């Protein structure tokens, strides 16, 4: 089955999410319901991802346009967006 292409920055973000937890991006089925339950990450891994995504969005206007309904270069707005992104699409958190 051929995968539909993702947009430029969504591909970068999903590859980074997979890389952090050791998942194979090319074998992931992102169309599967609840695909984000397949892996878990620690608080440290999630924070690493959020820091990486913040740098990406702060330095690339096109990334903000791709992800945000109202693109903003304000650090607080970007941090809020990334937190919401992780709550909706991030991996499950590992139990302590």
N, C-alpha and C positions, 0 to 999 in steps of 0.2 A: 504494500500500500504506500503510495507516494504521500509524503508529508506536505501540507500547505506551507509555503514560506512564511516566516515571521518577519516582522519589520526589523530594521537594522538594530535599534537599541533594545528592543524586546529580546532579540537573539542574544545580544551581549549580556543582558541581565540574567536570562535563563541559563546561559552557559556558566556564568559566575556562580549562580545558585547551585548548579549541579557540581561544579568543580569543588566548592567548599565542602560538600558532604560526600564526595567521591562517587557521585552518580555519573553515568554515561549519558551526556546530553543527546547524542544521536540515537540512543535506544529508548529514550523517554517518550511516552505517549501522552502529550499534553492535552489531547482531546478526551482522554479517559476522565470520567467524573472523579473528582477528589484525587487527582494525580499527586497533589502536594502532600498526601498522607503516606506516600511510598517511602519517604526518608525522614529522618529526624536531624535536628541540629542543636548544638548546645547554645547557651546564651552568648558565649564568646564567638561562636561561628556566626550567629545571627548578627551580632554587633559588627563583626568584620565585614559582613555583606552590606549592612546598612551604611557603614563608613565608606565602603567602596562605591556604593550607588550614589551617595551624597556627592562624592568627588566627581563622579561621572556627570551627574545632573548639573552641578555648579559650573563645570567647565564646558558643557555642550548644550547650547541653546536648543538645538534640534531634539535632544533627548527630553528636555522639559516640555517642548511642544508635543512630542509623541505621547508622553505619559500623562501630563497634567491638563485638566480641563481649562484651567486658567494659569498658564505658565508663569512662574515667578522665579526670580533668581535670589529671593530672600531665603537665607539659610533655615529660618524657622518654618517657613512654608514647605520647603523641600523636606525637612526632617519629619514634619507631620505627614506629608504625602508618603514618604518611605515607610513610616510606621504603619500607616493604613495598608500599604501594598503588602507588607510582611504579614499583617494580620489576615489579609484576604488570600494571599498566594504563597506565603512562606511555608517552609517545611514545618512539620510538627516539632514542638519543643521536647527535648529529652527530659524525662522525669529526673529529679534530683535524687 
